[in-house]
Amino acid sequence: MKPNNNTVHFYPLLAIVVGLLGCPPPGPGPVVDTGDTGAAISEDDDEDGFTVADGDCDDSNPSVYPGAEELCDGLDSDCDGLLPVDDPDTDQDEDGFSACADDCDDLNGLIHPAAVDIPGDGIDQDCDGDDTLGTSTGEDEDEDGFTVADGDCDDSNPSVYPGAEELCDGLDSDCDGLLPVDDPDTDLDFDGFSACAGDCDDLNGMIHPAAVEIPGDGIDQNCDGEDAIGTSPGEDEDEDGFTVADGDCDDSNPSVYPGAEELCDGLDSDCDGLLPVDDPETDVDGDGFSACTDDCDDLDPATYPDAVDIPGDGIDQDCNGEDAVD
């Protein structure tokens, strides 16, 4: 039968009306929530050649990936867990400061924010924006034999010049950029402490503020002003096989003696002068963190509190209690 002309014209008209009314075309059906809240770790969403599984710590930014150049933009571009201001990779002259940390000449190791500014030489050594005003660099104002040009960092004080004896007076007498409390030149017995830093016998390397005090031997090993009171150094009071004279730093506790296992109990069990939180012997996987310092898997060096957490892999790399969600 031949179709009615009215019917033929009706259907195109109906389609136009449906479109104007905004009725959606038939689709594939409702979206099913699979519960996958993170991007697939094997997908390279920013097309920078690295996936989350490869260590890309921001897979939405193509300039961020392992090995990328670290810029002073506040981003961890190379995914090493360090921001530019703290990343040694950004310190080109290795003076402890980078351009991200206000080093105004990161190709010159003598110029950085903590440097001593030499007055009148036209160079801003301490990066404060200008050269320190002072005497002419060729004049020896304090008559100590050194001018500013020779490295005299205080040409108004005749006891301050390059090579002068460093005293515990709070001055950088030898002009090496270090105050006495921090200057290794003042540590005569090389035990890490000088008289300027509280070493009460700077000719004996066994005596300093961090030393283990041996009770009852008449010697103030830890420089606290007195000898610790305890048992005779030859008696083994706790019967652990070690006396005070043998190095037992707590002869009232049989679990504390030289060579004992260091536990996360706040005690220096092995008598090495270090508490568990600071003792590298408690760091089993050698990642810089131990169970005593919140390492949640001390057998995996890729898991520790400062690690970069890979979203969606089911592993809590940064030990915050959960896996990151991208």
C-alpha positions in Angstrom: 0.0 0.0 0.0 1.3 3.5 -0.8 2.2 5.5 2.4 0.0 8.4 3.3 1.8 11.7 2.6 0.6 13.1 5.9 2.3 10.2 7.7 5.6 10.7 5.9 5.7 14.3 6.9 4.7 13.6 10.5 7.8 11.7 11.7 10.4 14.4 10.8 8.2 16.9 12.5 7.9 14.7 15.6 11.7 14.5 15.8 12.1 18.2 15.7 9.5 18.6 18.5 11.3 16.0 20.7 14.6 17.9 20.2 13.1 21.2 21.2 11.6 19.7 24.3 15.1 18.5 25.4 14.4 14.9 25.7 17.7 13.0 25.9 18.4 10.4 23.3 18.5 6.8 24.5 21.8 6.0 26.1 23.8 3.0 27.2 22.0 2.9 30.6 22.9 4.1 34.1 26.5 4.6 35.1 27.7 1.9 37.5 30.0 3.0 40.4 32.8 0.5 40.5 34.2 2.0 43.7 37.5 2.9 42.0 38.3 6.3 43.4 41.8 6.7 42.0 43.3 6.8 38.5 44.7 3.5 37.3 48.3 3.5 38.4 49.5 2.2 35.1 47.9 5.0 33.0 50.1 8.1 32.1 47.4 10.7 32.3 49.7 13.7 31.7 51.7 11.9 28.9 55.1 12.8 30.4 56.4 9.2 30.0 55.8 8.2 33.7 52.8 6.6 35.4 51.9 6.7 39.1 53.4 3.2 39.3 56.6 4.6 37.9 56.7 7.1 40.7 55.0 10.1 39.1 53.8 12.0 42.1 51.4 14.3 40.2 50.1 12.6 37.1 48.0 15.6 36.1 51.1 17.8 35.5 53.5 16.9 32.7 56.4 18.9 34.2 56.3 16.7 37.3 57.9 13.3 37.1 60.9 11.4 38.5 64.1 13.0 37.3 62.5 16.3 36.2 64.5 19.5 36.7 63.7 21.0 40.1 62.5 24.6 39.7 61.9 27.3 42.3 58.1 27.0 41.8 57.1 25.3 45.1 56.5 22.0 43.4 58.3 18.7 44.0 59.0 18.4 40.2 61.4 15.5 40.5 59.2 13.5 42.9 62.0 12.9 45.4 59.8 14.0 48.4 61.6 17.4 48.8 60.3 20.8 47.9 62.7 23.1 46.0 63.7 25.2 49.0 64.8 22.0 50.8 66.2 20.0 47.9 70.0 19.9 47.6 69.7 19.3 43.9 68.8 23.1 43.5 72.0 24.2 45.3 74.4 24.5 42.4 77.4 25.8 44.3 76.9 23.5 47.3 77.1 26.3 49.9 74.0 25.1 51.7 71.7 27.6 50.0 70.0 27.6 46.6 68.3 30.3 44.5 65.1 28.9 46.0 66.5 29.7 49.4 67.6 33.3 48.6 71.1 32.5 47.3 71.7 35.6 45.1 74.6 34.0 43.3 74.3 30.2 43.2 77.4 29.8 41.1 79.6 31.3 43.9 80.0 29.3 47.1 81.2 32.3 49.0 77.9 34.2 48.4 74.8 33.1 50.3 72.5 34.5 53.0 74.7 33.3 55.9 78.0 34.6 54.4 80.0 37.4 56.1 79.6 40.5 54.0 83.0 42.3 53.3 82.4 46.0 53.6 83.1 48.3 50.7 84.1 45.6 48.1 81.1 46.2 46.0 79.9 42.6 46.4 76.7 41.6 48.3 78.1 38.4 50.0 75.2 37.9 52.4 72.5 38.5 49.8 70.7 41.3 51.7 70.4 43.5 48.7 73.4 45.8 49.2 77.1 45.8 50.1 77.9 46.6 53.8 79.2 50.1 54.2 82.7 50.3 55.8 86.2 51.5 55.4 88.1 51.3 52.2 89.1 47.8 51.5 92.7 48.8 51.3 92.9 50.5 54.7 93.8 48.7 57.9 91.7 50.7 60.3 92.4 48.6 63.4 96.1 48.1 62.6 96.0 44.3 63.0 97.8 43.7 59.8 94.7 42.8 57.8 92.5 45.0 55.6 88.9 44.3 54.5 90.4 43.2 51.2 92.6 40.7 53.0 89.5 39.2 54.6 89.3 41.1 57.9 85.6 40.7 58.7 85.7 43.4 61.4 88.3 46.1 60.7 87.3 48.0 63.8 88.5 45.2 66.2 92.2 44.3 66.2 91.5 40.9 67.7 89.4 39.9 64.7 91.3 38.9 61.5 91.9 35.8 59.4 93.8 33.2 61.4 93.2 34.8 64.8 92.6 32.4 67.7 88.9 31.6 68.1 87.8 32.4 71.6 84.5 31.7 73.4 83.5 35.3 73.1 80.7 35.1 70.6 82.8 36.7 67.9 84.0 35.1 64.7 87.6 36.0 65.5 89.3 34.1 62.7 86.8 35.4 60.0 85.9 31.9 58.8 82.2 32.6 58.9 81.6 30.4 62.0 80.8 31.6 65.5 82.9 29.9 68.3 80.1 27.5 69.4 79.9 26.1 65.8 83.6 26.3 64.9 85.4 22.9 64.9 88.6 24.8 65.5 87.6 25.3 69.1 87.0 21.6 69.7 90.5 20.5 70.9 89.7 16.9 71.6 87.5 16.3 68.5 84.6 14.9 70.4 82.0 17.2 68.7 81.9 19.6 71.6 84.2 22.6 72.5 84.5 24.6 75.7 82.3 27.1 73.9 79.6 24.4 73.6 79.8 23.2 77.2 82.7 20.7 77.1 84.1 20.8 80.7 87.3 19.0 79.7 88.2 19.7 76.1 91.4 17.7 76.3 89.6 14.4 77.0 87.4 13.0 74.2 85.4 10.8 76.6 84.1 13.9 78.5 81.5 16.1 76.9 77.8 17.0 77.4 76.5 14.0 75.5 78.8 11.4 77.2 77.4 8.5 79.3 78.0 9.2 82.9 79.6 6.4 84.9 78.2 6.5 88.4 80.5 6.6 91.4 83.9 7.0 89.6 84.4 10.5 90.7 84.4 11.9 87.1 81.8 14.2 85.6 81.7 12.6 82.1 78.5 14.5 80.9 79.6 17.9 82.2 76.5 18.4 84.3 78.5 19.6 87.3 78.6 16.4 89.3 79.4 12.7 89.2 76.3 10.5 89.0 75.5 8.6 92.2 75.5 4.9 91.9 76.9 1.6 92.8 80.6 0.8 93.0 81.8 0.5 89.4 83.1 -3.0 90.1 79.8 -4.5 91.3 77.2 -6.0 89.0 74.1 -5.0 90.9 71.6 -6.2 88.3 73.4 -9.4 87.5 73.4 -8.9 83.7 77.1 -9.7 83.4 78.2 -6.1 83.1 79.4 -3.7 85.8 79.5 0.1 85.7 83.2 -0.2 85.0 82.3 -2.4 82.0 80.1 0.3 80.6 76.7 -0.7 82.1 74.9 2.7 82.0 72.1 1.5 84.3 73.2 -1.2 86.7 69.8 -1.4 88.3 68.2 -2.7 85.1 69.2 -6.1 83.8 68.0 -5.4 80.3 70.3 -2.4 79.9 74.0 -3.2 79.2 76.5 -2.8 76.4 75.4 -4.8 73.3 71.8 -5.3 74.5 69.1 -5.2 71.9 67.8 -1.6 71.4 64.0 -1.5 71.9 61.5 1.2 71.3 61.1 1.8 75.0 62.8 5.1 75.5 65.8 3.5 77.2 69.4 3.4 75.9 69.4 -0.4 76.3 72.8 -0.9 74.6 74.5 1.9 76.4 75.8 3.6 73.3 74.7 7.0 74.4 71.7 7.1 72.0 68.0 6.8 72.7 66.1 4.4 70.5 64.5 7.3 68.5 68.0 8.5 67.5 69.8 5.1 67.3 70.5 4.0 63.7 70.6 0.4 64.9 66.8 0.5 65.3 66.4 1.3 61.6 66.3 -2.2 60.1 65.7 -1.3 56.4 68.2 1.7 56.4 65.7 4.3 55.1 66.4 6.8 57.9 63.3 5.8 60.0 62.7 3.1 62.5 59.7 1.6 64.2 60.6 4.0 67.0 60.2 6.9 64.6 56.8 5.8 63.1 58.2 3.6 60.2 55.1 1.4 59.6 57.1 -1.2 57.7 60.7 -1.3 58.8 61.5 -4.1 56.4 60.6 -2.1 53.3 63.0 0.9 52.6 60.3 2.5 50.3 57.9 2.8 53.2 58.5 5.5 55.8 56.8 8.7 57.1 58.4 11.0 54.4 57.9 8.7 51.4 55.8 9.7 48.4 52.5 7.7 48.6 51.4 6.2 45.3 47.7 6.6 45.0 45.5 3.6 44.5 48.1 0.8 44.9 46.8 -0.3 48.3 50.1 0.5 50.1 50.5 3.1 52.7 54.0 4.3 51.7 54.0 7.5 53.9 52.7 5.7 57.0 49.8 8.1 57.6 47.4 5.2 58.1 45.8 5.0 54.6 46.7 4.8 50.9 46.5 8.1 49.0 43.5 8.7 46.8 44.1 10.5 43.5 
